[in-house]
Amino acid sequence: DALLGEPGYLLEPSPPSSSSSSSSSLGPTRCGGGGGAGGGLGRLSRRRLRSILEYLRSEGIAECEEVKVKVTASASASAAAVAPPQSSGASDVRTGNASRIRSRRRRRRRGRRKARAWYVDHDRLLDVLRLRIHLAKVRTSASIRELRSSSSADLVCPNYSSRTCDGRYSEEGDASSFLRYDGGPGTFPCGECAERHELCGDTTAEAPDRSTCALRREDDAAKIAEAEDALRRLDDRLSPREGTRGGLYDLIAAARKFRKDLGGKLPLDLPSEILARE
């Protein structure tokens, strides 16, 4: 909410230098802009908030600009109010030095300080969303095509997964390896397993059930179905649901129409421009 306010910005004080001890004068990280932006941030720590903003910038969603901001007298007064009291036994010289130090700090806080203002370029955000959606659909569709083109209908023995045997045969090249063995109507036992039983002297009555080594068809149908389901879920999440929410497709279409009506570019108020008007 804070990032998408119009106009809006998120103000983050720059880290103070080692010679300055007035980092607390600006208080917690605040949000500025119209419409009370930033009400949903709560009491996020600066470190946590900065990591979130850096991630958004790496994803092409948020941008930052260095600005100079005024530090009001109220901030100086609040900082002076929380200053540690002097002990009752302090000397006059020590008390006078402390008063002068606090006075210099108050004068310094009433000036201007550098800060990083975070904001969202709505024009770029629109393009980033469109590109992300397009790439997600292209990659999923390409994965489905690749699975379909390279799908091989191999015949695999149930014991192959446990490495008891090497019973994996292709329908074309290795057909002669398993067609000679017939374990019953409609079944083709693994050639290696059947041969092992025969070499061990197993008779038909004493031999283990041939269904335990019957070859099973294995292809990429499950992977293809999973990829197609992922593509359907993506469309479902981005499409509107009647009576519950709007769809991202509709929002992007409305934003593109609005941008076209404005001459091909969405309005952007930089934080420096907003601060100059305040």
C-alpha positions as CSV (number, residue, x, y, z in Angstrom):
1,D,0.0,0.0,0.0
2,A,2.8,2.4,0.9
3,L,4.6,1.8,-2.4
4,L,1.5,2.1,-4.6
5,G,0.1,5.4,-3.2
6,E,-0.5,8.1,-5.7
7,P,1.4,10.2,-5.1
8,G,3.4,8.4,-2.5
9,Y,6.9,7.5,-1.4
10,L,8.6,5.6,1.4
11,L,11.2,7.6,3.3
12,E,14.3,5.9,4.7
13,P,16.9,8.0,6.5
14,S,20.4,7.4,5.2
15,P,22.8,5.8,7.8
16,P,24.5,8.6,9.8
17,S,28.3,9.1,9.7
18,S,30.4,7.8,12.6
19,S,30.9,11.4,13.9
20,S,27.1,12.0,14.2
21,S,25.0,10.6,17.0
22,S,21.6,12.0,15.9
23,S,20.3,8.9,14.0
24,S,17.3,8.7,16.4
25,S,16.1,12.2,15.6
26,L,14.2,11.1,12.6
27,G,12.4,8.4,14.5
28,P,11.0,5.2,12.9
29,T,10.9,4.8,9.2
30,R,7.9,6.7,8.0
31,C,5.8,6.7,4.8
32,G,4.7,9.9,3.0
33,G,2.3,10.7,0.2
34,G,-1.3,11.2,-0.4
35,G,-4.1,9.1,1.1
36,G,-2.3,8.2,4.3
37,A,0.0,5.8,2.5
38,G,2.0,3.4,4.8
39,G,-0.8,2.7,7.3
40,G,-0.4,-1.0,6.7
41,L,3.4,-1.2,7.4
42,G,3.0,-1.3,11.2
43,R,6.2,-1.4,13.2
44,L,8.5,-3.0,10.7
45,S,12.2,-2.7,11.7
46,R,14.4,-0.7,9.4
47,R,16.6,-3.6,8.7
48,R,13.6,-5.8,7.7
49,L,12.0,-3.0,5.7
50,R,15.3,-2.3,3.9
51,S,15.7,-5.9,2.9
52,I,12.2,-6.0,1.5
53,L,12.8,-2.9,-0.5
54,E,16.1,-4.1,-1.9
55,Y,14.4,-7.3,-3.0
56,L,11.7,-5.3,-4.8
57,R,14.3,-3.2,-6.5
58,S,16.2,-6.3,-7.7
59,E,12.9,-7.6,-9.1
60,G,12.4,-4.3,-11.0
61,I,9.4,-3.2,-9.0
62,A,10.7,-0.5,-6.6
63,E,13.1,2.3,-7.2
64,C,14.9,4.7,-4.8
65,E,16.1,8.3,-5.0
66,E,18.3,10.2,-2.7
67,V,16.6,13.3,-1.3
68,K,17.1,16.0,1.3
69,V,14.4,16.2,4.0
70,K,13.7,18.8,6.7
71,V,13.9,17.7,10.3
72,T,11.2,19.5,12.2
73,A,11.6,21.0,15.6
74,S,9.2,18.4,17.1
75,A,11.7,15.7,16.3
76,S,14.4,17.7,18.1
77,A,12.2,18.2,21.1
78,S,11.3,14.5,21.3
79,A,14.9,13.6,21.0
80,A,15.8,16.0,23.8
81,A,13.0,14.6,25.9
82,V,14.5,11.1,25.9
83,A,18.0,12.4,26.7
84,P,19.4,10.7,29.8
85,P,19.1,12.9,32.9
86,Q,22.2,14.1,34.7
87,S,23.0,12.7,38.0
88,S,22.4,14.9,41.0
89,G,26.0,15.0,42.0
90,A,27.2,16.3,38.6
91,S,29.4,19.3,38.7
92,D,28.4,22.6,37.1
93,V,31.1,22.2,34.5
94,R,29.8,18.8,33.5
95,T,26.2,20.1,33.4
96,G,27.2,23.1,31.3
97,N,29.0,20.9,28.8
98,A,26.0,18.6,28.5
99,S,23.7,21.5,27.8
100,R,25.9,22.8,25.1
101,I,26.1,19.4,23.5
102,R,22.3,19.0,23.5
103,S,22.0,22.5,22.0
104,R,24.3,21.7,19.2
105,R,22.4,18.5,18.5
106,R,19.1,20.3,18.4
107,R,20.5,22.9,15.9
108,R,21.9,20.2,13.7
109,R,18.6,18.3,13.7
110,R,16.7,21.3,12.6
111,G,18.5,21.4,9.3
112,R,18.3,19.0,6.4
113,R,19.5,15.4,6.1
114,K,19.9,13.0,3.3
115,A,17.5,10.1,3.0
116,R,16.6,7.5,0.4
117,A,13.0,7.8,-0.8
118,W,11.5,4.6,-2.3
119,Y,8.8,4.7,-4.9
120,V,7.2,2.8,-7.7
121,D,7.4,3.7,-11.3
122,H,3.9,2.6,-12.4
123,D,4.9,2.6,-16.1
124,R,7.8,0.2,-15.5
125,L,5.7,-1.9,-13.1
126,L,3.1,-2.5,-15.8
127,D,5.8,-3.6,-18.2
128,V,7.4,-5.9,-15.6
129,L,4.1,-7.6,-14.8
130,R,3.3,-8.1,-18.5
131,L,6.8,-9.6,-19.1
132,R,6.6,-11.9,-16.0
133,I,3.3,-13.3,-17.1
134,H,4.4,-13.7,-20.7
135,L,7.6,-15.5,-19.7
136,A,5.8,-17.8,-17.2
137,K,3.3,-18.9,-19.9
138,V,6.1,-19.3,-22.6
139,R,8.3,-21.4,-20.3
140,T,5.4,-23.7,-19.2
141,S,4.2,-24.1,-22.8
142,A,7.8,-24.8,-24.0
143,S,8.1,-27.4,-21.2
144,I,4.9,-29.1,-22.4
145,R,6.1,-29.2,-26.0
146,E,9.5,-30.6,-25.0
147,L,7.9,-33.3,-23.0
148,R,5.6,-34.3,-25.8
149,S,8.4,-34.3,-28.4
150,S,10.8,-36.3,-26.3
151,S,8.2,-38.6,-24.7
152,S,9.4,-42.2,-24.9
153,A,7.1,-45.1,-24.1
154,D,9.5,-47.4,-22.3
155,L,8.6,-50.6,-20.6
156,V,10.0,-50.8,-17.1
157,C,10.2,-53.7,-14.6
158,P,8.9,-52.9,-11.1
159,N,12.2,-54.1,-9.7
160,Y,14.1,-51.5,-11.8
161,S,13.5,-48.7,-9.3
162,S,15.1,-50.8,-6.5
163,R,18.0,-51.7,-8.8
164,T,17.3,-55.4,-8.4
165,C,17.5,-55.7,-12.2
166,D,18.2,-53.6,-15.2
167,G,14.7,-54.2,-16.7
168,R,14.1,-51.1,-18.8
169,Y,13.3,-51.7,-22.5
170,S,12.3,-49.5,-25.3
171,E,9.3,-50.6,-27.4
172,E,11.4,-50.4,-30.6
173,G,14.9,-51.5,-30.1
174,D,14.5,-54.0,-27.2
175,A,11.2,-55.5,-28.2
176,S,12.8,-58.9,-28.9
177,S,14.2,-59.0,-25.4
178,F,10.8,-59.4,-23.7
179,L,8.5,-60.7,-26.3
180,R,10.0,-64.2,-26.0
181,Y,8.9,-64.4,-22.4
182,D,5.2,-64.8,-21.8
183,G,4.1,-64.8,-18.2
184,G,0.4,-65.1,-18.9
185,P,-2.4,-63.5,-20.9
186,G,-1.6,-59.9,-21.6
187,T,1.6,-59.8,-19.6
188,F,5.2,-59.5,-20.5
189,P,7.6,-60.3,-17.7
190,C,11.0,-58.7,-17.4
191,G,13.4,-60.8,-19.4
192,E,16.2,-60.5,-16.9
193,C,14.0,-61.5,-14.0
194,A,12.5,-64.4,-15.9
195,E,15.9,-65.6,-17.0
196,R,17.1,-65.5,-13.4
197,H,14.3,-67.6,-12.2
198,E,15.0,-70.2,-14.9
199,L,18.7,-70.3,-14.2
200,C,18.0,-70.9,-10.5
201,G,15.9,-74.0,-11.4
202,D,12.5,-72.5,-10.5
203,T,9.7,-74.6,-11.9
204,T,6.5,-72.9,-13.1
205,A,4.8,-74.0,-9.9
206,E,7.5,-72.9,-7.5
207,A,8.5,-69.7,-9.3
208,P,7.3,-66.5,-7.8
209,D,4.3,-64.7,-9.3
210,R,5.3,-63.3,-12.7
211,S,3.1,-60.3,-12.1
212,T,5.8,-58.9,-9.7
213,C,8.1,-58.5,-12.7
214,A,5.6,-57.7,-15.4
215,L,6.7,-54.8,-17.5
216,R,4.8,-51.6,-17.2
217,R,4.5,-48.8,-19.7
218,E,6.2,-45.6,-18.6
219,D,6.0,-42.3,-20.4
220,D,5.9,-38.6,-19.6
221,A,2.1,-38.4,-19.4
222,A,2.2,-37.6,-15.7
223,K,4.7,-34.8,-16.2
224,I,2.8,-33.4,-19.2
225,A,-0.4,-33.4,-17.1
226,E,1.4,-31.7,-14.3
227,A,2.7,-29.0,-16.6
228,E,-0.7,-28.5,-18.2
229,D,-2.3,-28.2,-14.7
230,A,0.3,-25.5,-13.7
231,L,-0.6,-23.5,-16.8
232,R,-4.3,-23.8,-16.0
233,R,-3.7,-22.7,-12.4
234,L,-1.7,-19.7,-13.6
235,D,-4.6,-18.6,-15.8
236,D,-7.1,-19.2,-13.0
237,R,-5.1,-17.0,-10.6
238,L,-4.8,-14.2,-13.1
239,S,-8.4,-14.3,-14.3
240,P,-11.3,-12.7,-12.4
241,R,-13.6,-14.7,-10.2
242,E,-17.2,-13.6,-10.1
243,G,-18.2,-12.1,-6.8
244,T,-14.8,-12.4,-5.2
245,R,-12.1,-10.5,-6.9
246,G,-11.0,-8.9,-10.1
247,G,-8.4,-10.4,-12.4
248,L,-4.9,-9.2,-13.1
249,Y,-5.5,-9.6,-16.8
250,D,-8.3,-7.0,-16.5
251,L,-6.2,-4.6,-14.4
252,I,-3.4,-4.8,-16.9
253,A,-5.8,-4.2,-19.8
254,A,-7.3,-1.2,-18.0
255,A,-3.9,0.2,-17.1
256,R,-2.7,-0.1,-20.7
257,K,-5.8,1.7,-22.0
258,F,-5.3,4.4,-19.4
259,R,-1.6,4.8,-20.5
260,K,-2.7,4.9,-24.2
261,D,-5.2,7.7,-23.4
262,L,-2.4,9.7,-21.6
263,G,-0.1,9.5,-24.7
264,G,1.8,6.3,-24.0
265,K,3.2,7.0,-20.5
266,L,1.7,6.8,-17.0
267,P,2.3,9.8,-14.7
268,L,5.2,9.7,-12.3
269,D,5.8,12.0,-9.4
270,L,9.4,11.6,-8.1
271,P,9.8,11.8,-4.3
272,S,12.0,14.9,-4.8
273,E,9.1,16.6,-6.7
274,I,6.6,15.7,-4.0
275,L,8.9,17.0,-1.2
276,A,9.5,20.2,-3.2
277,R,5.7,20.8,-3.1
278,E,5.3,20.1,0.6
